[in-house]
Amino acid sequence: MKLPDNKPQLSDLRALLALVKGGTVTSAASTLGVTQSTLSYQLDGMRKRFSDQLFVRIGNRMVPTPFALQLVDPA
């Protein structure tokens, strides 16, 4: 997959990494020092900008899409 023309911001990468490591929005938000709703809002904006789900819910966990993994790989 090709990276998008509008490159992710540092805050996007931090959020994506926290979600990959934490597996839940609640855990990632705690790691980042923001509320769950703030992180959910940021994730929604990223999904729209990158035209990708970025994460899908499987049970209680958020699993990154291949595109999300491609974004965080260099980070």
N, C-alpha and C positions, 0 to 999 in steps of 0.2 A: 504494500500500500504506500501511496505517496503522502507525505506530510501536507497539511493544508497550507494554502497561501497565507492565511492569517495565522501566524505562529502563536502558540500558547504563551500566555503571560507567566511570569514567575509564580504568581498566586495560583494559576491554573495547575502548574506542575506540582506545587506543594499539596494542593487539594487532591490531585490524582494519586500522588505517592502515598498520602495519608490513607486514602480509601483502599488502595491496593494492599497496604500493610495492615490496616485495621480491619478491613472486611465489612465494616458497617459505617453508616453515616454518623451514628452516635459516637463511636470510637474515634473516627477520623476528626470529627468536630472537636472533641475533647483534646486530641493531640494538637490541633491547630489553635485552640483557645477561642473558638467561636461557638455559636449556638448551632444546634442541629438544623434549624430552619435557615440560618444564614448559609450553611454549607449546601443544603438542598437547593436554595435559590441560585447559588453559584454554579452548581452542577447543572441545573436546568438551563442557565445561560450558555454554558459550555456546550451542552448537547445541541442547542440551536446553532451556535456559531460553527461547530465542527460537523454538523449534520450526521451525528452518530449518537447512539445510546450511551456510549462510554462504559456503562455498567448495567448489568442485568441482575435482578434479584433471583437468587436460587436459595430457597429456604429463608434463613435469616441473614444470609451473606450477600454482599454485593460483589459480583464477579466481573472483572474487567473484560471488555470486548477486545478483539485483536487490535483495533485501532487505538484504544486507550493504552494498551501495552506498548504499542509503537511510540506513542507520545512520551511515555515515562521511561522507555528504555535508555535514551541518552542521559536522562536526569539521574 
